[in-house]
Amino acid sequence: MEDSQAQVARVAPADPMTPAERYAELFVDVQCSRVFEDSKTFVDCIPRKDPEAILAAYRACKDDPQFDLTTFVMDHFTPECEPVSNYVSPPEQSLVTHIDGLWDVLTRRPQQHPEYSSLLPLPYAYVVPGGRFRELYYWDSYFTMLGLAESGRPHLMRTMAGNFAYLIDAYGHVPNGNRTYYLGRSQPPLFAMMIDLFARYGVIRRARDYLPQLRKEYAYWMAGADMLPRGEAHRSCVRLSDGTLLNRYWDERDTPREEAYLEDVLTARQSSRPAQEVYRDLRAGAASGWDFSSRWLDDPQQLASIRTTALLPVDLNCFLHKLEAQIASLSAKNGEVETAKAFQRKANERAQAIRRVFWNEREGAFFDFDWQRDRRCTMLTAATVTPLYVGLADREQAHRVAKVIRQRLLCTGGIATTEFDTDQQWDHPNGWAPLQWLAIRGLNHYDEASLAQAISDRWLAMVGRLYESRNKLIEKYVLTPMEAGAAGGGGGEYPLQDGFGWTNGVTRKLLRDNPQHSRHQSRSGTS
């Protein structure tokens, strides 16, 4: 990294074991006893001595009548706390200034790595989402970078580029987040799109320097594809009965998520399926970034009915098309003619498959595909905009998608995630910044500027209204109703989080694209 502002750390060895592997029955007892209200707290704790000694001490005293588990945990572990920040939004501070000042609060710089921590050490500074999310997250970071670019933070974009390249080199993929317990899965693969962003803002010298990492990430997603028979799946790959090759979300493990151990155990108990199947589908749902949504459920009101690995998501396959096209383009620029041709062929084949498999002519929108039942899904979700975002829809399809969005997903505060009201956070009435951006940019690609502007205006109005009343930006928002004022979204496994990386990034970018928007006048401490 040539930037003088980049703080480079010698990367310490990561713990080869996850907290569940390290602490065995102690881990299970802590999580099942709810020593901490949030299951993520314990897996992020830092041990005060060698884990083997802690486990031995636990086994020696746990049957003592006077033993207290909470006291034991507090004596042997240090909960990971948020770094102290004196950042307070001053009265009358503008929304743009608030966001620009938040990047320092959300930036983590490499320091001496705590031994046996679940954190995967990184060499360069990075931006976290905020709140309980104290590590780097994969797909969050792309949307965060939109704001970093507009806030004049190219050095942070550059350091994050280095971190993603490092993760791919070290682990073969970008994990969900830089924690040992996230290594079994990735997230929506947006590194190829990040590279376009880096190049656009001049934060890297040559995009083709990242070709080794792009190819390595592609190999991760396509492992086992070459020998995969028709009608079967292997890891992330699925070959349909007609020979079409597409992808699904996947996690290498079929155990409860360590950061949500008790929640997953209780969910699996509500299902008649083997617990391992439920765990795998919950993990795959987390890999999607939509954790969780009726999108993945047989019964929209029952999380235990989750079938993530049975579905081919339209957005994932669009992102992988972008990855293939990016490798083709950069290989051509690098003089690798045969590689460029091979990957362009892969990109073309996937593009044709996306238009054929996911498009519903009657509904006029793109839908996921249930490969196990060999039929297209019927649930409309905001993922229908992704073929527009990557430029795969034809013009008629794009205009029909726009019509469906206007009729069925457009709300007072932006584009809804789904049409179902559930207790899952990736469902109506919640709205999420990344989905607004995909819709706005995708619609603009096809001259649907009025709808794109409507989504942008509604989102900015909602974010600005809540900022004026509560002096902050948050993870997700309730899109309706607006008459009583903006409200934070609900549902999910944890409380609403403040911060918040991708909300900051998308909102900052939209304000830059709309210099006359009234929300430039939003001020903290007003109503």
HUQUI-V398719 format. One record per helix or strand. SS is the DSSP state (h for helix, s for strand). FROM is the first residue (numbers start at 1). TO is the last residue. If there is no record, write none. Layout:
{{SS/FROM/TO} {SS/FROM/TO}}
This chain:
{{h/19/32} {h/39/43} {s/46/47} {h/51/61} {h/69/76} {s/77/78} {s/94/94} {h/95/106} {s/107/108} {s/119/119} {s/126/127} {s/130/130} {s/133/133} {s/137/137} {h/138/150} {h/154/171} {s/177/177} {s/179/179} {h/180/182} {h/191/200} {h/207/221} {s/232/234} {s/237/239} {s/245/247} {h/258/269} {h/275/288} {h/294/296} {s/297/297} {h/303/305} {s/306/306} {h/308/310} {s/311/312} {h/314/333} {h/337/357} {s/359/360} {s/365/366} {s/369/370} {s/375/376} {s/381/381} {h/382/389} {h/395/409} {s/410/411} {s/414/415} {s/418/418} {s/421/421} {s/428/428} {s/430/431} {h/433/445} {h/449/470} {s/474/474} {s/477/478} {s/487/488} {s/498/498} {h/501/513} {h/518/521} {s/523/523}}
